[in-house]
Amino acid sequence: MSLPKTERDVDFSNQDRTKVSARGYEGDIEYTEWEEVVPGVRCKTWEFKDVDASEKDGALIEIQSGVRTPVQYVETNEAVFNEVPLKGKLIFVSLSPQGELSAYKVDMNQDDNSYMMEVKKGWLMSWYACKDQPACEVLEYEEPGFSQIKLPTVETGVKQIGNTPIPDKFWQLIKQLEQGIEDNPLIQMLNQ
């Protein structure tokens, strides 16, 4: 699921560096103000200046230290999410439609490049910002655009959503991260 490194040149705090390149398309973007998703997680939605947002768009997600994003399930058939860590030390937890659990640890403080995680229909995903650091950032790109995608939040303990079984081990890992247990997780962490 992890794709090769890709050079990044996007910085939402600098108007001269707001060009996004994803899935073969590159363009200038416009974005909204910050909006709180849950305590400790906020986002700015963005869209390409020259493309209908129903075709492709995205969000910049900021995650405070020791906090995770809600677990979300990709429900739409043709949906593709590209998740690009931009800043900080993060753990990306995902579950495949077959119930295979993965966790990737990335440290953008030590690398000028970023990695891209791709998820499609039937996948679950959540980001966790490692503790004892400033807020982390993740750039999210959706195709089709977010308004066309069903991405429900999955409540803790749910055993199945759609056709995707959710093993207890998934929720145990999520709980460990919520408790700040990063170094001895339930499953082997894949370092990127």
N, CA and C of each residue as an Amber inpcrd file, in Angstrom:
protein
   576
   0.8040000  -1.1860000   0.0000000   0.0000000   0.0000000   0.0000000
   0.8530000   1.2590000   0.0000000   2.0130000   1.2250000   0.5850000
   2.8670000   2.4000000   0.6170000   3.4900000   2.6090000  -0.7620000
   3.4820000   3.8370000  -1.2040000   4.0520000   4.1730000  -2.4950000
   5.4130000   4.8060000  -2.2930000   6.2080000   4.9200000  -3.3680000
   7.5380000   5.5070000  -3.2270000   7.4840000   6.9520000  -2.7460000
   8.6110000   7.4180000  -2.2760000   8.7200000   8.8070000  -1.8570000
   8.3680000   9.7180000  -3.0260000   7.7910000  10.8800000  -2.7230000
   7.5240000  11.8900000  -3.7230000   7.9950000  13.2270000  -3.1790000
   8.6060000  14.0440000  -4.0280000   9.0300000  15.3740000  -3.5980000
   7.7820000  16.1890000  -3.2860000   7.8660000  17.0060000  -2.2620000
   6.7250000  17.8570000  -1.9360000   7.1660000  19.3110000  -1.9610000
   6.2790000  20.1750000  -2.3860000   6.5340000  21.6020000  -2.3450000
   5.2180000  22.3010000  -2.0590000   4.6270000  21.9550000  -0.9350000
   3.3850000  22.5940000  -0.5250000   3.5350000  23.0400000   0.9220000
   3.1640000  24.2970000   1.1670000   3.2220000  24.8700000   2.5100000
   2.0640000  25.8530000   2.6030000   1.0050000  25.4700000   3.3230000
  -0.2010000  26.2840000   3.3740000   0.0340000  27.6320000   4.0530000
   1.1450000  27.7880000   4.7770000   1.4240000  29.0750000   5.4090000
   2.1360000  30.0260000   4.4530000   2.5000000  29.5470000   3.2690000
   3.2220000  30.3520000   2.2900000   2.4450000  30.3290000   0.9760000
   1.8050000  31.4390000   0.6190000   0.9640000  31.4970000  -0.5890000
   1.7220000  31.1450000  -1.8620000   3.0460000  31.2820000  -1.8660000
   3.8310000  30.9540000  -3.0520000   4.1050000  29.4540000  -3.1880000
   3.7390000  28.6780000  -2.1700000   4.0040000  27.2280000  -2.2080000
   2.7100000  26.4460000  -1.9920000   1.7130000  26.7250000  -2.7950000
   0.4350000  26.0240000  -2.6730000   0.0690000  25.3610000  -4.0000000
   1.0210000  24.6800000  -4.5810000   0.7900000  23.8860000  -5.7810000
   0.8180000  22.4270000  -5.3580000  -0.2150000  21.6760000  -5.7220000
  -0.3070000  20.2780000  -5.3380000  -0.1690000  19.4060000  -6.5790000
   0.5960000  18.3310000  -6.4370000   0.7610000  17.3560000  -7.5050000
   0.3060000  16.0040000  -6.9690000  -0.7010000  15.4170000  -7.6290000
  -1.2250000  14.1320000  -7.1560000  -1.8460000  13.3550000  -8.3080000
  -1.5340000  12.0790000  -8.3710000  -2.1270000  11.1570000  -9.3470000
  -2.0800000  11.7000000 -10.7700000  -0.9320000  12.2670000 -11.1520000
  -0.7320000  12.7110000 -12.5230000  -1.2620000  14.0900000 -12.8470000
  -1.7600000  14.8160000 -11.8540000  -2.2600000  16.1690000 -12.1070000
  -1.5720000  17.1300000 -11.1510000  -1.1990000  18.3060000 -11.6500000
  -0.5840000  19.3230000 -10.8140000  -1.2850000  20.6470000 -11.0500000
  -1.5560000  21.3660000  -9.9690000  -2.2020000  22.6610000 -10.1270000
  -2.1870000  23.4790000  -8.8640000  -2.4560000  24.7700000  -9.0400000
  -2.5670000  25.6820000  -7.9090000  -3.8860000  25.4340000  -7.2000000
  -3.8840000  25.6730000  -5.8910000  -5.0690000  25.3890000  -5.0890000
  -5.5470000  26.6280000  -4.3380000  -6.8060000  26.5670000  -3.9040000
  -7.3930000  27.5300000  -2.9980000  -7.8700000  26.7330000  -1.7940000
  -7.8430000  27.3530000  -0.6010000  -8.2350000  26.5990000   0.5800000
  -9.0370000  27.4540000   1.5410000  -9.7310000  26.7770000   2.4510000
 -10.6050000  27.4260000   3.4270000  -9.8340000  27.7250000   4.7060000
 -10.5270000  28.2940000   5.6730000  -9.9650000  28.5000000   7.0070000
  -9.9970000  27.1890000   7.7840000  -9.2960000  27.1360000   8.9030000
  -9.2870000  25.9500000   9.7510000 -10.6820000  25.6470000  10.2890000
 -11.0010000  24.3580000  10.3670000 -12.2650000  23.8880000  10.9380000
 -11.9590000  22.6930000  11.8330000 -12.4650000  22.7040000  13.0690000
 -12.1990000  21.5900000  13.9900000 -13.0150000  20.3660000  13.5900000
 -12.3340000  19.2120000  13.5150000 -12.9850000  17.9360000  13.2000000
 -13.4080000  17.2680000  14.5020000 -12.4550000  17.0640000  15.3880000
 -12.6420000  16.5810000  16.7590000 -11.5910000  17.3180000  17.5860000
 -11.6980000  17.3360000  18.9130000 -10.6620000  18.0090000  19.7040000
  -9.2620000  17.4910000  19.3510000  -8.3730000  18.4200000  19.0080000
  -6.9980000  18.0600000  18.6590000  -6.7740000  17.7910000  17.1820000
  -7.8360000  17.8050000  16.3760000  -7.7100000  17.5880000  14.9250000
  -8.5110000  18.6670000  14.2140000  -7.8510000  19.3700000  13.3040000
  -8.5580000  20.3560000  12.4940000  -8.0940000  20.2420000  11.0470000
  -8.8750000  20.8230000  10.1270000  -8.5030000  20.7180000   8.7210000
  -8.8770000  21.9750000   7.9540000  -8.1840000  22.1410000   6.8400000
  -8.5190000  23.1430000   5.8320000  -8.8440000  22.3440000   4.5720000
 -10.0160000  22.5150000   4.0200000 -10.3090000  21.8500000   2.7470000
  -9.7240000  22.7010000   1.6280000  -9.3620000  22.0480000   0.5270000
  -8.7880000  22.7660000  -0.6030000  -9.3110000  22.1750000  -1.9040000
  -9.1960000  22.9680000  -2.9660000  -9.5510000  22.4960000  -4.3000000
  -8.6420000  23.1620000  -5.3140000  -8.4790000  22.4980000  -6.4540000
  -7.6810000  23.0690000  -7.5390000  -8.4260000  24.2690000  -8.1210000
  -7.6920000  25.3100000  -8.4940000  -8.3130000  26.5120000  -9.0460000
  -8.9910000  26.2420000 -10.3860000  -8.4840000  25.2730000 -11.1480000
  -8.9890000  25.0640000 -12.5070000  -9.6960000  23.7160000 -12.7140000
 -10.1140000  23.0560000 -11.6320000 -10.7880000  21.7570000 -11.7430000
 -12.0350000  21.7780000 -10.8650000 -13.1260000  21.2040000 -11.3540000
 -14.3540000  21.0880000 -10.5700000 -14.0530000  20.2510000  -9.3240000
 -14.4050000  20.7700000  -8.1450000 -14.0950000  20.0920000  -6.8770000
 -14.7820000  18.7370000  -6.7670000 -15.8320000  18.4860000  -7.5280000
 -16.4710000  17.1690000  -7.4710000 -15.5990000  16.0980000  -8.1270000
 -14.6150000  16.5120000  -8.9350000 -13.7020000  15.5670000  -9.5920000
 -12.5000000  15.2120000  -8.7180000 -11.9120000  16.2090000  -8.0730000
 -10.7450000  16.0100000  -7.2030000 -10.5890000  17.2080000  -6.2880000
 -10.2490000  16.9430000  -5.0410000  -9.9850000  17.9870000  -4.0670000
  -9.2350000  17.3730000  -2.8960000  -9.2050000  18.0510000  -1.7630000
  -8.4760000  17.4800000  -0.6400000  -8.5940000  18.3050000   0.6150000
  -7.7080000  18.0090000   1.5590000  -7.6910000  18.7110000   2.8480000
  -6.2810000  18.6810000   3.4180000  -5.9650000  19.7000000   4.1860000
  -4.7710000  19.7020000   5.0150000  -5.2610000  19.3930000   6.4140000
  -4.7200000  18.3520000   7.0160000  -5.1490000  17.9240000   8.3500000
  -4.0320000  18.2160000   9.3400000  -4.3730000  18.8790000  10.4330000
  -3.4190000  19.1450000  11.5060000  -3.8330000  18.3150000  12.7120000
  -2.8780000  17.5620000  13.2650000  -3.1520000  16.6590000  14.3820000
  -2.2250000  17.0310000  15.5310000  -2.8000000  17.3300000  16.6830000
  -2.0020000  17.6800000  17.8560000  -1.2890000  16.4390000  18.4000000
  -0.1990000  16.6680000  19.0760000   0.6110000  15.6200000  19.6830000
  -0.2350000  14.6950000  20.5560000  -0.0810000  13.3710000  20.3450000
  -0.7790000  12.3780000  21.1520000  -2.2450000  12.1920000  20.8000000
  -2.6770000  12.7050000  19.6630000  -4.0780000  12.6370000  19.2380000
  -4.1620000  11.8460000  17.9290000  -5.3240000  11.2110000  17.6980000
  -5.5420000  10.5050000  16.4330000  -6.7530000  11.0740000  15.7210000
  -6.7750000  10.8820000  14.4210000  -7.9450000  11.2640000  13.6420000
  -9.0200000  10.1960000  13.8350000 -10.2790000  10.5220000  13.5780000
 -11.3160000   9.4900000  13.6540000 -11.0050000   8.3520000  12.6830000
 -11.4100000   7.1420000  13.0330000 -11.2930000   6.0090000  12.1130000
 -12.3610000   6.2180000  11.0490000 -11.9250000   6.2050000   9.7800000
 -12.8720000   6.4040000   8.6860000 -12.8200000   5.2290000   7.7260000
 -13.9630000   4.9910000   7.0880000 -14.1510000   3.8610000   6.1710000
 -14.4650000   4.4030000   4.7850000 -13.7140000   3.9480000   3.7840000
 -13.9540000   4.3730000   2.4030000 -15.0690000   3.5000000   1.8400000
 -16.2260000   4.1070000   1.6450000 -17.4120000   3.3650000   1.2290000
 -17.6820000   3.4290000  -0.2730000 -17.2320000   4.4800000  -0.9390000
 -17.5390000   4.7120000  -2.3490000 -16.6680000   3.8440000  -3.2500000
 -17.2860000   3.2080000  -4.2460000 -16.5970000   2.2710000  -5.1400000
 -15.3540000   2.8390000  -5.8080000 -15.4750000   3.9640000  -6.4790000
 -14.3610000   4.4740000  -7.2880000 -13.4470000   5.4330000  -6.5230000
 -13.6530000   5.6060000  -5.2520000 -12.8790000   6.5700000  -4.4620000
 -11.4370000   6.1240000  -4.2650000 -10.5240000   7.1010000  -4.3480000
  -9.1070000   6.8960000  -4.0460000  -8.6660000   8.0330000  -3.1310000
  -8.0800000   7.6730000  -1.9960000  -7.5190000   8.6500000  -1.0670000
  -6.0100000   8.4980000  -1.0740000  -5.3060000   9.6060000  -1.2920000
  -3.8600000   9.6350000  -1.1470000  -3.5640000  10.4550000   0.0960000
  -2.8550000   9.8590000   1.0350000  -2.5240000  10.4690000   2.3160000
  -1.0200000  10.7440000   2.3260000  -0.6370000  12.0180000   2.4180000
   0.7650000  12.4160000   2.3420000   1.1750000  13.1110000   3.6340000
   1.9980000  12.4690000   4.4630000   2.4780000  13.1490000   5.6700000
   3.4170000  14.2890000   5.2850000   3.2140000  15.4600000   5.8950000
   4.0310000  16.6280000   5.5680000   4.9600000  17.0440000   6.6980000
   4.4680000  16.9350000   7.9480000   5.2420000  17.4780000   9.0690000
   5.0170000  16.6370000  10.3090000   6.1020000  16.3240000  11.0080000
   6.0090000  15.6340000  12.2860000   6.2550000  14.1440000  12.1910000
   6.1110000  13.4870000  13.3460000   6.2730000  12.0400000  13.4510000
   4.8780000  11.4500000  13.6450000   4.4740000  10.5850000  12.7210000
   3.1110000  10.0710000  12.6930000   3.0770000   8.5680000  12.5210000
   1.9310000   7.9940000  12.8770000   1.6610000   6.5750000  12.6260000
   0.3630000   6.5000000  11.8270000   0.4190000   5.8190000  10.6880000
  -0.7560000   5.6230000   9.8410000  -1.2440000   4.1980000  10.0440000
  -2.4580000   4.0560000  10.5590000  -3.0560000   2.7430000  10.8040000
  -4.0960000   2.5020000   9.7220000  -4.0230000   1.3250000   9.0880000
  -5.0030000   1.0020000   8.0540000  -5.4270000  -0.4570000   8.1840000
  -6.6040000  -0.7210000   7.6460000  -7.1560000  -2.0660000   7.6380000
  -7.7020000  -2.3160000   6.2440000  -7.2470000  -3.3940000   5.6140000
  -7.6760000  -3.7140000   4.2490000  -9.0780000  -4.3160000   4.2610000
  -9.7210000  -4.3980000   3.1070000 -11.0450000  -5.0280000   3.0280000
 -11.0370000  -6.4940000   3.4800000  -9.8660000  -7.1290000   3.4650000
  -9.7470000  -8.5160000   3.9090000  -9.4460000  -8.6250000   5.4010000
  -9.3850000  -7.4830000   6.1090000  -9.1380000  -7.4860000   7.5420000
  -7.6700000  -7.5190000   7.9170000  -6.7700000  -7.1760000   6.9820000
  -5.3240000  -7.1620000   7.2540000  -4.9320000  -5.8100000   7.8400000
  -4.3680000  -5.8330000   9.0300000  -3.9980000  -4.6390000   9.7720000
  -2.5520000  -4.2460000   9.4710000  -2.3360000  -2.9410000   9.2120000
  -0.9900000  -2.4030000   8.9800000  -0.8220000  -1.1110000   9.7590000
   0.4060000  -0.8370000  10.1580000   0.7340000   0.4370000  10.7920000
   2.1000000   0.8860000  10.2730000   2.1640000   2.1120000   9.7920000
   3.3900000   2.6820000   9.2380000   3.7940000   3.8800000  10.0800000
   5.0650000   3.9160000  10.4760000   5.5810000   5.0570000  11.2310000
   6.4550000   5.8890000  10.2960000   6.1560000   7.1890000  10.2310000
   6.9500000   8.0990000   9.4080000   7.4240000   9.2540000  10.2820000
   8.6330000   9.7290000  10.0050000   9.1980000  10.8480000  10.7500000
   9.6300000  11.9050000   9.7490000   8.7540000  12.8620000   9.4980000
   9.0430000  13.8990000   8.5140000  10.0340000  14.9330000   9.0390000
  10.3540000  14.8820000  10.3340000  11.3530000  15.7830000  10.8960000
  12.7470000  15.4310000  10.4100000  12.9380000  14.2000000   9.9460000
  14.2550000  13.7350000   9.5190000  14.3520000  13.5640000   8.0160000
  13.3550000  13.9780000   7.2600000  13.3260000  13.7060000   5.8360000
  12.6810000  14.8690000   5.1020000  13.2860000  15.3050000   3.9950000
  12.7190000  16.3970000   3.2080000  11.6690000  15.9040000   2.2190000
  11.5250000  14.6140000   2.0780000  10.5360000  14.0420000   1.1700000
   9.3260000  13.5890000   1.9570000   8.2890000  13.2170000   1.2310000
   7.1290000  12.6620000   1.9200000   6.7280000  11.3530000   1.2630000
   6.0220000  10.5660000   2.0020000   5.4940000   9.3020000   1.5140000
   4.0240000   9.4810000   1.2160000   3.5060000   8.6010000   0.4160000
   2.0890000   8.6600000   0.0930000   1.4700000   7.3030000   0.3650000
   0.4150000   7.3100000   1.1540000  -0.3560000   6.1070000   1.4280000
  -1.6280000   6.2090000   0.6000000  -2.0100000   5.1120000  -0.0460000
  -3.2120000   5.1290000  -0.8750000  -4.2130000   4.1230000  -0.3420000
  -5.4470000   4.5600000  -0.1630000  -6.5210000   3.6680000   0.2680000
  -7.7080000   3.8320000  -0.6670000  -8.4480000   2.7360000  -0.8230000
  -9.6040000   2.7140000  -1.7340000 -10.7890000   2.0880000  -1.0190000
 -11.8060000   1.7430000  -1.7680000 -13.0380000   1.1870000  -1.2210000
 -12.7530000   0.0160000  -0.2800000 -13.4440000   0.0410000   0.8530000
 -13.3490000  -1.0560000   1.8080000 -12.2580000  -0.8970000   2.8530000
 -11.3830000   0.1070000   2.7140000 -10.2840000   0.3320000   3.6610000
 -10.7380000   1.1990000   4.8250000 -10.1550000   0.9770000   5.9960000
 -10.2870000   1.8600000   7.1520000  -8.9430000   2.5290000   7.3730000
  -8.9690000   3.7660000   7.9060000  -7.7060000   4.4780000   8.1320000
  -7.8330000   5.4440000   9.2940000  -6.6860000   5.7020000   9.9290000
  -6.5850000   6.7000000  10.9860000  -5.1230000   7.1170000  11.1150000
  -4.8840000   8.4090000  11.3590000  -3.5480000   8.9400000  11.6290000
  -3.4170000   9.2220000  13.1210000  -2.2390000   8.9780000  13.6490000
  -1.9230000   9.2950000  15.0410000  -0.6520000  10.1400000  15.0510000
  -0.6810000  11.2810000  15.7520000   0.4970000  12.1350000  15.8900000
   1.2420000  11.7150000  17.1510000   2.4780000  11.3040000  16.9880000
   3.2670000  10.8530000  18.1300000   3.3880000  11.9760000  19.1610000
   3.4990000  11.5660000  20.4280000   3.5010000  12.5330000  21.5310000
   4.8340000  13.2760000  21.6180000   4.8340000  14.3220000  22.4460000
   6.0260000  15.1120000  22.7560000   6.6360000  15.7800000  21.5200000
   5.7950000  16.4150000  20.7070000   6.2580000  17.1480000  19.5290000
   5.2080000  18.1900000  19.1660000   5.5610000  19.1200000  18.2760000
   4.5400000  20.0670000  17.8060000   3.4890000  19.3390000  16.9640000
   2.4540000  20.0550000  16.5740000   1.3920000  19.4770000  15.7520000
   1.9580000  18.9330000  14.4340000   1.3510000  17.8570000  13.9490000
   1.7360000  17.2190000  12.6840000   0.7630000  17.6400000  11.5930000
   1.1850000  17.4920000  10.3410000   0.3200000  17.8030000   9.2140000
   0.3110000  16.6650000   8.2080000  -0.8740000  16.4350000   7.6290000
  -1.0670000  15.4390000   6.5730000  -1.8580000  16.1090000   5.4560000
  -1.4030000  15.9430000   4.2240000  -2.1400000  16.4220000   3.0650000
  -2.9500000  15.2580000   2.5120000  -4.2320000  15.4800000   2.3410000
  -5.1190000  14.4340000   1.8360000  -5.6400000  14.8610000   0.4680000
  -5.6500000  13.9110000  -0.4590000  -6.1370000  14.1610000  -1.8150000
  -7.1970000  13.1200000  -2.1280000  -8.3750000  13.5650000  -2.5820000
  -9.4700000  12.6430000  -2.8800000  -9.8460000  12.7260000  -4.3510000
 -10.1280000  11.5720000  -4.9030000 -10.6230000  11.4920000  -6.2700000
 -11.6800000  10.3990000  -6.3200000 -12.9470000  10.6870000  -6.6470000
 -13.5070000  12.0070000  -6.9480000 -13.4610000  12.9110000  -5.7220000
 -13.9540000  14.1260000  -5.8750000 -13.9320000  15.1000000  -4.7950000
 -14.7350000  14.6520000  -3.5890000 -14.4220000  15.2510000  -2.4500000
 -15.0050000  14.8400000  -1.1750000 -16.5340000  14.8640000  -1.1820000
 -17.1280000  15.8200000  -1.8890000 -18.5950000  15.9190000  -1.9000000
 -19.2470000  14.7040000  -2.5530000 -18.4860000  13.9380000  -3.3260000
 -19.0110000  12.7700000  -4.0350000 -18.7050000  11.4530000  -3.3170000
 -17.9850000  11.5270000  -2.2000000 -17.4890000  10.3230000  -1.5280000
 -18.2270000  10.0820000  -0.2150000 -18.5000000   8.8210000   0.0640000
 -19.0340000   8.4380000   1.3770000 -17.8630000   7.9390000   2.2110000
 -17.6040000   8.6320000   3.3200000 -16.4680000   8.3370000   4.1940000
 -16.9430000   8.3850000   5.6440000 -17.7510000   7.4000000   6.0580000
 -18.2820000   7.4510000   7.4250000 -17.2050000   7.2030000   8.4830000
 -17.4250000   7.8230000   9.6490000 -16.5950000   7.5650000  10.8210000
 -17.0730000   6.2590000  11.4470000 -16.1240000   5.4230000  11.8690000
 -16.4410000   4.1190000  12.4530000 -16.3000000   4.2190000  13.9640000
 -17.3520000   3.8780000  14.6650000 -17.3440000   3.9320000  16.1250000
 -16.4760000   2.8080000  16.6990000 -15.7930000   3.0920000  17.7820000
 -14.9180000   2.1280000  18.4480000 -15.6770000   0.8440000  18.7740000
 -15.0530000  -0.2920000  18.4590000 -15.6000000  -1.5960000  18.7990000
 -16.4590000  -2.2510000  17.7260000 -16.7770000  -1.5240000  16.6550000
 -17.5790000  -2.1010000  15.5710000 -16.8290000  -3.3000000  14.9930000
 -17.5420000  -4.3970000  14.7380000 -16.9160000  -5.6490000  14.2780000
 -16.8410000  -5.7750000  12.7500000 -17.6960000  -5.0280000  12.0430000
 -17.6970000  -5.0850000  10.5840000 -18.3790000  -3.8410000  10.0560000
 -17.8600000  -3.3430000   8.9340000 -18.5240000  -2.2520000   8.2310000
 -18.4900000  -2.6000000   6.7520000 -19.6300000  -2.4800000   6.0870000
 -19.7090000  -2.9560000   4.7050000 -19.3310000  -4.4190000   4.6870000
 -18.4240000  -4.7860000   3.7940000 -17.9280000  -6.1630000   3.7290000
 -16.5910000  -6.3370000   4.4400000 -16.1240000  -5.3050000   5.1430000
 -14.8170000  -5.3460000   5.7830000 -14.9390000  -5.7990000   7.2390000
 -14.3530000  -6.9700000   7.5810000 -14.3490000  -7.3990000   8.9850000
 -13.3230000  -6.5690000   9.7590000 -13.6560000  -6.2080000  10.9870000
 -12.7470000  -5.4100000  11.8150000 -12.3400000  -6.2640000  13.0150000
 -11.1150000  -6.7980000  12.9890000 -10.6900000  -7.6640000  14.0920000
 -10.4620000  -6.8820000  15.3860000 -10.5670000  -7.5790000  16.5160000
 -10.3220000  -6.9560000  17.8240000  -8.9380000  -6.3130000  17.8750000
  -7.9820000  -6.9200000  17.1860000  -6.6070000  -6.4180000  17.1900000
  -6.5410000  -4.9690000  16.6640000  -7.3980000  -4.6340000  15.7160000
  -7.4440000  -3.2650000  15.1890000  -7.8020000  -2.2900000  16.3080000
  -8.8840000  -2.5830000  17.0330000  -9.3200000  -1.6860000  18.1040000
  -8.3290000  -1.6840000  19.2720000  -7.6400000  -2.8040000  19.5090000
  -6.6270000  -2.8450000  20.5610000  -5.4620000  -1.9180000  20.2100000
  -5.0480000  -1.9070000  18.9320000  -3.9730000  -1.0200000  18.4970000
  -4.4110000   0.4450000  18.6200000  -5.6270000   0.7490000  18.1970000
  -6.1440000   2.1140000  18.3150000  -6.1320000   2.5470000  19.7860000
  -6.5550000   1.6640000  20.6810000  -6.5760000   1.9810000  22.1200000
  -5.1630000   2.2140000  22.6530000  -4.1950000   1.3730000  22.2230000
  -2.8080000   1.5670000  22.6540000  -2.3130000   2.9600000  22.2610000
  -2.5900000   3.3560000  21.0300000  -2.1500000   4.6760000  20.5700000
  -2.8440000   5.7820000  21.3670000  -4.1290000   5.6350000  21.6300000
  -4.8450000   6.6260000  22.4410000  -4.2190000   6.7590000  23.8260000
  -3.6480000   5.6700000  24.3420000  -2.9930000   5.6850000  25.6500000
  -1.5370000   6.1500000  25.5540000  -1.0830000   6.4850000  24.3410000
   0.2740000   6.9720000  24.1390000   1.3180000   5.8810000  24.0410000
   0.9050000   4.6170000  23.8590000   1.8480000   3.5040000  23.7170000
   2.2630000   3.4270000  22.2520000   3.4700000   3.9340000  21.9660000
   3.9540000   4.0220000  20.5920000   5.0900000   3.0580000  20.2970000
   5.8510000   2.7190000  21.3270000   7.0780000   1.9520000  21.0990000
   6.8910000   0.4370000  21.1010000   5.8910000  -0.0710000  21.7830000
   5.6500000  -1.5130000  21.8230000   4.2170000  -1.8030000  21.3900000
   3.9100000  -1.4900000  20.1170000   2.5340000  -1.7000000  19.6840000
   2.1860000  -3.1610000  19.5460000   0.9120000  -3.4070000  19.4170000
   0.3560000  -4.7470000  19.2910000   0.8550000  -5.4760000  18.0560000
   1.1410000  -4.7190000  17.0010000   1.6420000  -5.3420000  15.7690000
   2.9850000  -4.6940000  15.4390000   3.7250000  -5.3340000  14.5310000
   5.0160000  -4.7670000  14.1320000   4.7670000  -3.4960000  13.3300000
   5.4260000  -2.4240000  13.7380000   5.3140000  -1.1470000  13.0610000
   6.2790000  -1.1390000  11.8820000   5.7870000  -0.7550000  10.7210000
   6.6280000  -0.6580000   9.5390000   7.1680000   0.7580000   9.4580000
   8.4840000   0.9040000   9.5080000   9.0950000   2.2300000   9.4130000
   9.2850000   2.5790000   7.9570000   8.9380000   3.7950000   7.6280000
   9.0780000   4.2540000   6.2410000  10.3280000   5.0700000   6.1120000
